[in-house]
Each structure stands twice: as C-alpha cells, then as structure tokens.
C-alpha cells in the first residue's frame, strides 16, 4: 500500500459504493429541498457523480499524498505517527467526502443552475458520507492483499 487515499480511491470506484451513493444522492436530490422531480434528480445525480468520479480519480489520491507530505509529516514529528495511523485514515475519509461534495455541488450550481445553499451542501455532504463510508467499511471487511 502506497498511501491510504490510493487504496480508498480503488474502493470508491467499486460497485457497492457507487450504487449506494447514486441511490442515496438520488433520494437526497429529490427530497433534500432541491425542488427536483424524480427524473431530473436522476439526471443531476448521474452527471454530478460522473464528473465527481473523473475528477476524484486524480484529486483524492493527490490530496491524500499531499497530506502525507505536509500535515501528515507534522503529525509524525509531533506524535511519532506515520501513514498507517488513525489520523491519516480519518483525514483520507474527510478528503474523500469533501472533494466529492465540492465537485458535485459545483456541478449542481453551475451545470444545472440550481442554488446550493449551506443546507443543500450539507445534504450532499451527508449523502457522500454514505458512499465513502461504505468504501471504508469494505477495507476493514476485506483488506487489500499485499
């Protein structure tokens, strides 16, 4: 394993997190105050997740690696913890949730001309937490083989 974000990225692109994420975000877009019909919510859902997946393939591992060299390095020096510590995994989780949410909110805002209020952003963030959480859970249930 090179760094946690690269491992998580692989799991984020697997069937269960993608399926669960699409379903949860579809429900969130329909009932989360976005004012979308089922059909429009499905279209927005698929487009924002496609853009998020493409950008996330590069951004999540890159930001995770940056964490290793900057804040992670400071944590190592202060607390003598390295790549495989809980803080790095927590940071990776937060990076994945916020990167995907920021990208998806941008697609909703500029791609579909739907206002993204703080409440709507939080709803998207909660929905992304589900798919990222499933990806993380899969790491503990089925650890990568080395």
ZILINQUI-V425764 format. One record per residue. NEAR is the number of other C-alpha atoms within 8 Angstrom. Layout:
near=NEAR
near=NEAR
This chain:
near=5
near=5
near=10
near=13
near=12
near=11
near=10
near=12
near=12
near=8
near=12
near=11
near=9
near=8
near=6
near=8
near=14
near=11
near=8
near=10
near=12
near=11
near=8
near=10
near=12
near=12
near=10
near=11
near=13
near=13
near=8
near=10
near=7
near=9
near=8
near=9
near=7
near=8
near=7
near=8
near=13
near=9
near=8
near=10
near=12
near=9
near=9
near=13
near=10
near=8
near=11
near=11
near=10
near=8
near=9
near=13
near=9
near=8
near=9
near=14
near=12
near=8
near=10
near=15
near=10
near=8
near=12
near=12
near=8
near=8
near=8
near=12
near=11
near=8
near=11
near=10
near=8
near=6
near=6
near=7
near=9
near=10
near=9
near=8
near=8
near=6
near=6
near=14
near=10
near=8
near=10
near=12
near=11
near=8
near=11
near=11
near=12
near=9
near=11
near=12
near=12
near=8
near=12
near=13
near=12
near=9
near=12
near=14
near=11
near=8
near=7
near=8
near=7
near=8
near=6
near=10
near=6
near=6
near=7
near=11
near=11
near=8
near=10
near=13
near=11
near=8
near=12
near=13
near=9
near=11
near=13
near=13
near=9
near=10
near=13
near=11
near=8
near=10
near=11
near=7
near=6
near=6
near=7
near=5
near=3
near=3
